[in-house]
Amino acid sequence: MADVNKRFWEIDLIRGVAIILMVIFHLLFDLSEYYFFPIDYSRGIPALIGKMAGTLFIMTAGISSSFSRSNIRRGLRVFGIGMLLTAATYVLDQGLFIKFGILHFLGLAMIMHDLLGKLRTDWLAIIGTVLLVTGYYFNQITIPLGFLFPLGLRNPRFVSLDYYPLLPWLGIFMYGMILARVFYQKDHEDREAMEGQDGIKKRPTAVGAYRANLLTYIGRHSLIIYLAHQPILIGLLWALNQIRILLT
């Protein structure tokens, strides 16, 4: 078990908020798709909830990757879990499965982190902004090719149960890297200092926050909760629907 004194509790707190938002979004999605509630999760407040959840996850991943010495290993593991989700959702529904979801994205972003980390902070900001703008443009168009969807370029027939392409989301990840340098790293350009205690700025201790705050606990176990929450939601909604049928 991880030592909570060595963790960044404030990052886990943000992850906890992201998990809560994602559970709410997927609950709305399930009610709409499987029980035909009149909920449009593709726009308005429901869509904002979903995007905020993804944004917080990706930004905190950019921050926390700056403290890891094994980003490639972590990235391969997360990407591998994403591929397992692709296989599982394909078995359930070959027409609507996860082609390139948030775990695929996070895995590749973690693998790319050490290369991106060689950039100066100003170049991280410039390139991250360019990726955001380019990704927004890509979202407005379609192309005849069908294999560029990891970059954000889709053909008219493309559908994915979860979709977080490299553009624009890699820009958000890079902003997280910038935040790590601004708030945690004393010397923004000294990568070696970041690996030692002398390279990290002082911050609040974590013990009290972990013991008292449910959100930080959720954030510590965000991957497990992410993988488990949809099956649990679907099971609970099914059970509640069966009870409703029996009572009517």
Backbone torsions as a table, in degrees:
resi	resn	phi	psi	omega
1	MET	NA	139.5	-178.0
2	ALA	-67.6	144.0	176.0
3	ASP	-77.9	116.3	-175.2
4	VAL	-65.9	-22.1	179.0
5	ASN	-68.2	-23.6	-177.1
6	LYS	-96.0	0.1	-177.9
7	ARG	-95.7	159.6	176.1
8	PHE	-92.9	95.7	-171.1
9	TRP	-62.8	-32.7	-178.4
10	GLU	-66.7	-31.4	176.5
11	ILE	-70.6	-41.9	177.0
12	ASP	-63.8	-33.7	177.5
13	LEU	-62.1	-44.2	179.3
14	ILE	-65.8	-39.9	176.3
15	ARG	-60.9	-38.9	178.4
16	GLY	-61.7	-42.4	176.0
17	VAL	-60.7	-42.8	-179.6
18	ALA	-61.5	-41.1	179.3
19	ILE	-63.0	-44.4	179.4
20	ILE	-60.0	-44.5	179.0
21	LEU	-62.8	-40.4	-178.9
22	MET	-67.5	-39.5	177.1
23	VAL	-62.3	-42.8	178.0
24	ILE	-61.4	-45.1	-179.4
25	PHE	-62.4	-44.8	-178.5
26	HIS	-70.4	-28.9	172.9
27	LEU	-63.4	-45.7	177.3
28	LEU	-62.3	-40.7	178.1
29	PHE	-60.8	-47.8	-178.4
30	ASP	-63.9	-42.2	178.7
31	LEU	-62.2	-37.5	-179.3
32	SER	-74.2	-47.8	-172.3
33	GLU	-77.7	-37.9	-171.2
34	TYR	-104.5	-21.6	-178.6
35	TYR	-125.9	8.7	168.4
36	PHE	59.5	33.3	171.7
37	PHE	-69.0	144.8	-178.8
38	PRO	-76.1	68.0	-178.4
39	ILE	-120.4	122.7	175.9
40	ASP	-97.9	96.7	-176.4
41	TYR	-81.6	-1.6	-177.2
42	SER	-90.3	-4.4	-179.2
43	ARG	-151.4	172.6	176.7
44	GLY	67.7	-152.0	-176.4
45	ILE	-61.8	-43.3	178.0
46	PRO	-57.3	-44.3	179.2
47	ALA	-64.8	-38.7	178.5
48	LEU	-62.6	-40.7	178.0
49	ILE	-59.8	-45.9	179.8
50	GLY	-63.0	-44.4	-179.3
51	LYS	-68.6	-35.8	177.3
52	MET	-64.8	-40.5	178.0
53	ALA	-60.2	-49.0	180.0
54	GLY	-63.0	-41.2	-179.7
55	THR	-62.1	-44.6	-179.9
56	LEU	-65.9	-41.6	177.3
57	PHE	-58.6	-49.2	-174.6
58	ILE	-68.9	-39.9	-179.7
59	MET	-66.5	-42.6	178.5
60	THR	-68.2	-30.0	175.3
61	ALA	-66.0	-38.5	176.3
62	GLY	-64.0	-36.5	177.9
63	ILE	-69.1	-53.0	-173.2
64	SER	-69.2	-28.0	177.8
65	SER	-63.9	-23.7	179.4
66	SER	-70.0	-13.6	-179.8
67	PHE	-105.8	-2.3	-175.8
68	SER	-93.4	143.2	175.1
69	ARG	-101.0	5.5	-175.6
70	SER	-137.3	47.6	-176.6
71	ASN	-63.4	-36.2	-179.9
72	ILE	-65.4	-45.4	177.9
73	ARG	-62.6	-44.8	178.7
74	ARG	-62.6	-42.4	-179.1
75	GLY	-63.6	-42.7	178.3
76	LEU	-63.1	-38.6	179.2
77	ARG	-65.6	-46.4	-178.8
78	VAL	-66.0	-42.0	178.4
79	PHE	-64.1	-38.5	177.2
80	GLY	-62.0	-40.1	176.6
81	ILE	-64.6	-38.7	176.5
82	GLY	-60.2	-40.5	178.6
83	MET	-67.4	-34.8	174.9
84	LEU	-63.7	-38.7	175.9
85	LEU	-65.8	-36.9	175.8
86	THR	-59.6	-47.2	-179.7
87	ALA	-63.5	-43.1	-178.0
88	ALA	-65.3	-44.9	-179.1
89	THR	-71.8	-26.9	175.9
90	TYR	-67.3	-40.3	177.4
91	VAL	-62.5	-39.1	-178.5
92	LEU	-72.9	-38.9	-176.2
93	ASP	-155.1	102.5	-177.2
94	GLN	-70.7	-16.2	178.8
95	GLY	-88.3	-24.0	-177.8
96	LEU	-141.8	92.2	178.9
97	PHE	-134.0	172.7	-177.0
98	ILE	-81.5	111.9	178.5
99	LYS	-91.0	-42.3	179.8
100	PHE	-153.6	83.9	-176.0
101	GLY	-93.0	-167.2	-174.1
102	ILE	-66.9	-31.6	178.7
103	LEU	-72.3	-36.9	173.7
104	HIS	-59.5	-47.4	-179.2
105	PHE	-61.0	-51.1	-177.0
106	LEU	-60.4	-39.3	178.3
107	GLY	-59.9	-48.7	179.5
108	LEU	-65.8	-39.6	179.7
109	ALA	-63.1	-40.5	177.7
110	MET	-64.1	-40.8	178.1
111	ILE	-62.1	-36.7	-178.5
112	MET	-80.9	-11.0	-169.9
113	HIS	-58.1	-46.7	-175.0
114	ASP	-63.1	-33.6	176.2
115	LEU	-70.2	-45.6	178.8
116	LEU	-63.8	-32.5	-178.0
117	GLY	-65.9	-13.8	177.3
118	LYS	-76.8	-12.8	-178.8
119	LEU	-77.7	147.1	171.4
120	ARG	-64.7	156.8	-177.0
121	THR	-60.3	-39.2	-179.8
122	ASP	-65.9	-36.4	177.7
123	TRP	-71.5	-34.1	173.1
124	LEU	-58.0	-43.8	-179.0
125	ALA	-66.4	-43.1	-178.4
126	ILE	-65.3	-50.6	-177.9
127	ILE	-66.2	-39.8	177.8
128	GLY	-60.0	-41.5	178.7
129	THR	-66.5	-41.5	178.1
130	VAL	-61.1	-42.0	179.1
131	LEU	-63.8	-39.5	177.6
132	LEU	-62.5	-47.9	-178.8
133	VAL	-65.2	-43.8	179.8
134	THR	-64.1	-41.5	178.9
135	GLY	-63.3	-38.3	176.2
136	TYR	-61.8	-40.9	178.4
137	TYR	-66.1	-43.6	178.7
138	PHE	-58.3	-34.2	-177.8
139	ASN	-67.5	-17.5	-177.1
140	GLN	-93.1	-7.1	-174.2
141	ILE	-126.1	164.5	171.1
142	THR	-128.1	155.8	-179.9
143	ILE	-130.9	159.8	-179.0
144	PRO	-72.1	-23.9	-178.5
145	LEU	-72.4	145.8	-175.3
146	GLY	-111.7	4.6	-173.7
147	PHE	-112.7	5.1	-178.5
148	LEU	-99.6	13.1	-177.3
149	PHE	-62.7	-27.3	175.3
150	PRO	-60.8	-23.4	178.5
151	LEU	-88.2	-8.9	-177.3
152	GLY	103.4	0.9	178.9
153	LEU	-97.4	115.0	-173.5
154	ARG	-116.2	150.8	169.6
155	ASN	-89.0	167.5	-174.2
156	PRO	-61.5	-20.5	-176.9
157	ARG	-95.9	2.5	-175.0
158	PHE	-71.0	131.2	170.8
159	VAL	-139.8	146.9	177.4
160	SER	-150.4	135.2	-178.6
161	LEU	-62.1	-29.8	176.1
162	ASP	-142.9	135.9	-172.9
163	TYR	-146.3	113.0	176.3
164	TYR	-134.8	83.3	-178.1
165	PRO	-70.8	163.3	-179.4
166	LEU	-59.4	-36.3	174.9
167	LEU	-109.4	118.9	15.7
168	PRO	-97.5	-1.4	-164.0
169	TRP	-69.6	-23.6	176.1
170	LEU	-63.6	-28.6	175.2
171	GLY	-62.4	-40.9	177.1
172	ILE	-64.6	-42.2	177.5
173	PHE	-59.1	-42.0	179.8
174	MET	-68.0	-33.9	173.4
175	TYR	-62.4	-36.9	175.6
176	GLY	-62.4	-39.3	176.1
177	MET	-61.6	-38.9	178.1
178	ILE	-64.5	-43.3	179.1
179	LEU	-61.0	-37.1	177.6
180	ALA	-61.0	-41.2	-179.9
181	ARG	-69.2	-39.0	-176.2
182	VAL	-71.1	-43.3	-170.8
183	PHE	-99.1	-17.1	-174.3
184	TYR	-124.0	-27.1	-174.5
185	GLN	-99.6	125.8	-179.5
186	LYS	-66.5	-48.3	178.9
187	ASP	-108.7	106.2	-172.5
188	HIS	-59.7	-28.2	-175.0
189	GLU	-102.4	-1.0	-178.2
190	ASP	-99.1	96.7	-176.5
191	ARG	-68.5	-33.1	-178.2
192	GLU	-67.0	-38.1	-178.9
193	ALA	-63.1	-28.3	-176.8
194	MET	-67.8	-21.9	-177.2
195	GLU	-85.7	-11.0	179.8
196	GLY	-110.0	160.9	-178.7
197	GLN	-62.0	-29.9	-178.8
198	ASP	-72.2	-12.3	-178.8
199	GLY	-96.1	1.4	-176.3
200	ILE	-112.2	131.6	178.5
201	LYS	-67.1	152.4	175.4
202	LYS	-66.2	146.1	-177.3
203	ARG	-148.2	170.2	179.9
204	PRO	-61.8	146.2	176.2
205	THR	-72.8	158.2	-169.5
206	ALA	-100.0	-18.4	-166.5
207	VAL	-57.9	-54.0	-178.3
208	GLY	-60.7	-41.5	-179.2
209	ALA	-63.1	-41.1	-179.4
210	TYR	-66.6	-39.7	-176.9
211	ARG	-72.1	-27.6	-172.5
212	ALA	-105.0	-15.5	-168.2
213	ASN	-115.8	116.6	179.4
214	LEU	-65.2	-34.9	-177.1
215	LEU	-63.5	-39.4	179.0
216	THR	-67.5	-35.1	176.6
217	TYR	-64.0	-44.3	177.2
218	ILE	-61.0	-42.6	-179.5
219	GLY	-63.1	-34.3	177.8
220	ARG	-63.7	-29.2	-176.1
221	HIS	-114.7	34.4	-171.8
222	SER	-63.2	-39.0	-177.7
223	LEU	-66.0	-44.3	179.4
224	ILE	-62.7	-44.5	-179.7
225	ILE	-65.6	-38.7	178.3
226	TYR	-59.8	-44.0	-178.2
227	LEU	-70.6	-31.6	-173.0
228	ALA	-93.9	-21.5	-166.2
229	HIS	-69.3	-35.7	-179.1
230	GLN	-68.3	-47.9	175.0
231	PRO	-56.9	-37.5	179.3
232	ILE	-67.5	-45.2	178.7
233	LEU	-60.2	-46.9	-178.9
234	ILE	-62.6	-40.9	178.1
235	GLY	-64.5	-42.8	179.6
236	LEU	-65.6	-42.9	179.3
237	LEU	-64.6	-39.0	176.9
238	TRP	-61.8	-45.8	-179.4
239	ALA	-63.1	-43.9	179.0
240	LEU	-63.7	-36.7	179.0
241	ASN	-68.3	-37.4	177.4
242	GLN	-65.0	-40.0	177.1
243	ILE	-63.2	-41.2	178.8
244	ARG	-61.7	-40.8	179.8
245	ILE	-64.6	-40.9	-179.9
246	LEU	-66.0	-32.0	-176.2
247	LEU	-86.8	-9.0	-179.1
248	THR	-103.1	NA	NA
